[in-house]
Amino acid sequence: MGLRHPVELLARPLRRPCRCKPCKGRLVWSGLLKTAGAIVMSPEIGFVLALLLVLIVSWLFVHQTPFAADSTFSGPAIRFGLALFARP
C-alpha cells in the first residue's frame, strides 16, 4: 500500500459504517443483571466459604491447647516461608 499523504488521510471519512447489530443507545438488560449479580454474589460466596473453613479448622483443634495448635501451624508456615524466600 505504501505511505499516504496526510491530506489524503484527512479527505476520507473518519468513521466506518457499523457492521454490527443496530443497537444504538440500548442496554442489554440480561447482561447487566448477570454482571450486577456476579458483583454482589462473589463476595458473599467468598465470605461463606471462609467462614466454613474457619469453623472446620476450629472444630478440628477444639481439644488442643493453644501451644499445640500454634506449633502445628507455625512449623509448616516457617518452612514454607523460608523455602519461598530463600535465595538460590
N, C-alpha and C positions, 0 to 999 in steps of 0.2 A: 504494500500500500504506500509506503513512503511517508515522508513528513508532509503535513499540510500547512498551508499558510494560515496565520491566525485570523485573517479576515474571512477565509472560508469556514473556519470553525464557528465564527460568530454569525455567519449568514444562515447556517442550518438551524432548525428548531432545537431548543434545549431539551424539551420533553419528548419522550417517545410515547406513542399511544399505548394505553394499558391493554395487556393481553390477558388479564385475569378476569375473574367473575366480576360483574358490575356490583360493587358493594360500597358505593360512596357514602361515607358517613354512617355506616351501620355497624352496630356491635353484634358480635356473635355471643349471645347470652349464655348458651350452653358452655362454651369455652370459658367465659368469665366466671360462671358459677363453679365450674370444676377447679379453676385456679384459686378462687377465693376459698373454696372448701379445703383444698390441699394446704393452703397457708394457715388455716385455722386448725385443721386436724393434725398436722405434722407435729407441732409442739405438744399437743395433748397426748398423742400416742407415745412420744418420747418420754414424757413425764410419767405416764403409767408404766412403761417398761422399766424405767429407772427405779420407780417405787417398788415394783415387783422384785427387781434384783436386790435392792436393799433389804426387803423383807426376807428373801430366801437366804441371803448371807447372814443376816442377824439371827434367823432361826437355826442355821447350821452351827453357830457359835454361841448359842444361848447358855450352855452349861460350862463354858470355858472361862477361865479367869482372864482379866484384861491383858496380863502379861503373856499368856499363852496365845491369845488371839493376835496380839501385836507381833509376837515373834513369828507367827505363821505367815503374816503378810509382809513384814519388813524384810525378811531374808530374801525371798524371791525378788522383791522390789529393788533391793540394793544391788543384787546380782544383775538384774535386768538393766538397771541404770548404769552400772559400771560397764556392762557389755555394750550398751547403746552409745555411750560417750567415750569409750576407750579409743585412743589413737593407735592406728596400726604401726 
